[in-house]
Amino acid sequence: MKIASLSALSLALLLTACASDPGPRMALEKTVEVDGTMLKFNGSYHDKKNILILSVNGDPIMQGRFAPYTPTQNLKANYKDFAVRSHCYFGSVLGNQGGAFGAIAGIVQSSKSSTADKCELYVNEKLVDNLYF
């Protein structure tokens, strides 16, 4: 009886661990000063849901999804009196495709030294910082 209970408990624990969602990857917050105003940039990318969210001072102002086999995402928004935009490159989007395509994409990215998942942040058309995921 004990062995059956222990086996059932172990199986339930294993299934729960496999089914759990690790949640989104978070970028470290970056603070920049633009025209005397402090702007705190942050972001998250959820692999399973394929959703990228970028925030300024805690407000999610930009959001997008990566199209299949497309590692870039360009987002624009206005925050108060600032024109904010980002150019994001997520090499993991291609690498996660799997199969021959994923392997080839990984080789190409490595040769270009562009494997990082990052967003370049622009305020009023000036590059102010990068977020790394």
N, C-alpha and C positions, 0 to 999 in steps of 0.2 A: 504494500500500500504506500509506503514511504517513497519508494522508487518511482511509482507512477505519479505521485504528487510532485516530486522533485522534477521529474521530466516535464510535466505540464507547466510548471512554473518557469523552468528554463526556456521552454519553447515560447511561452508568452513574453518573457523578457527579451528574447532574441528578436521576435517579430516586432515588438514595440521599438527596439533600438533601430532596426532596419527601416521602419516606416517613419521615423521621426524626421522632421524637416530641420536642417541645420540653420535655416534662416538666412537673411541677406548678409552679404559681405559689406562691411562698413569702411569707409575711408576715414583717415584721421582728419580731424578738423583743422582747417587752415584759416588764420586770421590775417587780413590785409587791411591797410588803410588807404582809402581813395577819397581825395578831396576833403580830408578831415573827418571822414566817417569810417568807423570800424565795421568791416564786413566779415562774418564768420561763415566760411563755406564748409559744407559737409555733404556726404552722399552715401547712398546704399545701392547695391546691385544684388538682386535675388536671382540666382542661377535658374532655379526651377520655374519661376514665373516669368523670367526674361524681362525684368523691369528695372530700369535705372532711374533713380530719383536723386536730384541735386537740390540742396537747400541753402538758403542764405539767412543767417541769423535765426535758424530754426524753422523758417517758412519754406515748405517744399514748393519751389517755383518752376522747376523744370522736370519733365518726366518723359521717358520714351522707352521703346523696345527695339532690340536689334532684329533686323530682317534676317531671314535665313542666309547663311554664308556671308554675312556683311558685318565686319568687325567695327565699323565706324558709326557714330551717332553725333549729329550736330543739333544742339538745342539752343533756343533763344527765349529770353523773357525780359520783362522790365521789373525792376525792384526799386521802389520809391522813385528817385530821379536818375537811376542808373540803368543803362542798357547792358544786360548781362548775357553772355553766351558761353557755350562750351563746345569744344571739339574733343570727343571721346574716342579712344581706340582700345578695344578689348580683345586682345589676342586669344583669350580663353574661349571666346565665342566660336572661333574657328576650330581651336584645338578640341573642344567638346563635341564636335560633329562626329568624331570617331571614324573608323574605317580608314581607307586609303586617303580620302580627302583630308581627314584630320591629321594624319601622319605627314602628308605633303605640306599642309598649312604650317605645321609645327617647324618643319625644316626651313621653309621660306622665312618665317618670322625670326627664327634663330639667326639666319644669315643676315637679316636686316637689323638685328638687335632691337626688335620691336615686340617683345613678348609680354611686356607689362600691360596691365589693365589700368589705364589712366585717363583722366579728363583734364584738358588744358582749360583754364578759366580766364575769361576776358571780361573786363569791365570797361565800358565806353571804348571798345575796340583795342584796349591795351591788355596784353598778357600779364596777369597779376600773380598766378601760381598754378600748381598742378595738384590734383587729388589722385592718390594711388589707392587701388582697391586690392 
